[in-house]
Amino acid sequence: MKISKNEIKYIRQLHQKKYRDERGVFMAQGEKLVKECIQFQKGLEYLVAGEEWIKEQGRYFVNNNKLLVKEASFLEMQQITTLTTPPEVLLVMKKLLPPQDLNPEKGKWSLLLDGIKDPGNMGTILRLADWFGITSVFCTLGTVELYNPKVIQASMGAFLRVNVSYIENDWLENMKRLGFDLAGADLEGKNIYEEDFRGGGILVLGNEAHGLSMGLEALLNKKITIPSFGKRKTSESLNVAMATAVICGEISRQMMNYSK
């Protein structure tokens, strides 16, 4: 079945947050990501792909997932994608149900993203959380939307496995009252290799340009930083996603050794 002009218009509108919010759907693009979403088997609406891809792969998806498949030309794929190079396949699916429990698991680490704006950073952080076994990521309301196409793309399917919640301003204050250890990444913080992460807690990561917001910074139990080992003058700071990778690596190392 060929894609219609109305369907092209519908998918193009999903490039904008207001339409994703109104309809409760988003899109995943590219074969690897689409296959991960299909294996997830929840909220699938329909798939759009070129004629050759459908001949090679489409029958499997239709027969095994009862998934509606729409055929599109190269030019039509160009119209509906947000990618520079049109993907072979694109999937429209419903947004995931948000987690009901907003309390992190004690004894483990969770992430709080404080005003992260770059969708590539957000998606990469979700991918890192998935890699290091962090199952909960909390976001302030100023953080980029989970279903931004660039977030979905950069996450490489991690958004399906990591619980992402958007929280109100008093959430971290409540977590502090509940006894969670709150650690914030800051250039003036303590060397992460001299800090004890074995008890679990919440790692707070700030905005790319401005760092941690003053309200959240005041609630922290500890500030931590990644030391520079360069002998010459080094970069002023690491990208927030790069910093997340290094800090989560050290946290995971300590937690693994602690559990032995």
Rosetta blueprint (number, residue, H / E / L):
1 M L
2 K E
3 I L
4 S L
5 K H
6 N H
7 E H
8 I H
9 K H
10 Y H
11 I H
12 R H
13 Q H
14 L L
15 H L
16 Q L
17 K H
18 K H
19 Y H
20 R H
21 D H
22 E H
23 R H
24 G L
25 V E
26 F E
27 M E
28 A E
29 Q E
30 G L
31 E H
32 K H
33 L H
34 V H
35 K H
36 E H
37 C H
38 I H
39 Q H
40 F H
41 Q L
42 K L
43 G L
44 L E
45 E E
46 Y E
47 L E
48 V E
49 A E
50 G L
51 E H
52 E H
53 W H
54 I H
55 K H
56 E H
57 Q H
58 G H
59 R H
60 Y H
61 F H
62 V H
63 N H
64 N H
65 N H
66 K L
67 L L
68 L E
69 V E
70 K E
71 E E
72 A L
73 S L
74 F H
75 L H
76 E H
77 M H
78 Q H
79 Q H
80 I H
81 T L
82 T L
83 L L
84 T L
85 T L
86 P L
87 P L
88 E L
89 V E
90 L E
91 L E
92 V E
93 M E
94 K E
95 K L
96 L L
97 L L
98 P L
99 P L
100 Q L
101 D L
102 L L
103 N L
104 P L
105 E L
106 K L
107 G L
108 K L
109 W E
110 S E
111 L E
112 L E
113 L E
114 D E
115 G L
116 I L
117 K L
118 D L
119 P H
120 G H
121 N H
122 M H
123 G H
124 T H
125 I H
126 L H
127 R H
128 L H
129 A H
130 D H
131 W H
132 F L
133 G L
134 I L
135 T L
136 S E
137 V E
138 F E
139 C E
140 T E
141 L L
142 G L
143 T L
144 V L
145 E L
146 L L
147 Y L
148 N L
149 P H
150 K H
151 V H
152 I H
153 Q H
154 A H
155 S H
156 M L
157 G L
158 A H
159 F H
160 L H
161 R L
162 V L
163 N E
164 V E
165 S E
166 Y E
167 I E
168 E L
169 N L
170 D L
171 W H
172 L H
173 E H
174 N H
175 M H
176 K H
177 R H
178 L L
179 G L
180 F L
181 D L
182 L E
183 A E
184 G E
185 A E
186 D E
187 L E
188 E E
189 G E
190 K E
191 N E
192 I H
193 Y H
194 E H
195 E L
196 D L
197 F L
198 R L
199 G L
200 G L
201 G E
202 I E
203 L E
204 V E
205 L E
206 G E
207 N E
208 E L
209 A L
210 H L
211 G E
212 L L
213 S L
214 M H
215 G H
216 L H
217 E H
218 A L
219 L L
220 L L
221 N L
222 K E
223 K E
224 I E
225 T E
226 I L
227 P L
228 S L
229 F L
230 G L
231 K L
232 R L
233 K L
234 T L
235 S L
236 E L
237 S L
238 L L
239 N L
240 V H
241 A H
242 M H
243 A H
244 T H
245 A H
246 V H
247 I H
248 C H
249 G H
250 E H
251 I H
252 S H
253 R H
254 Q H
255 M H
256 M H
257 N H
258 Y H
259 S H
260 K L
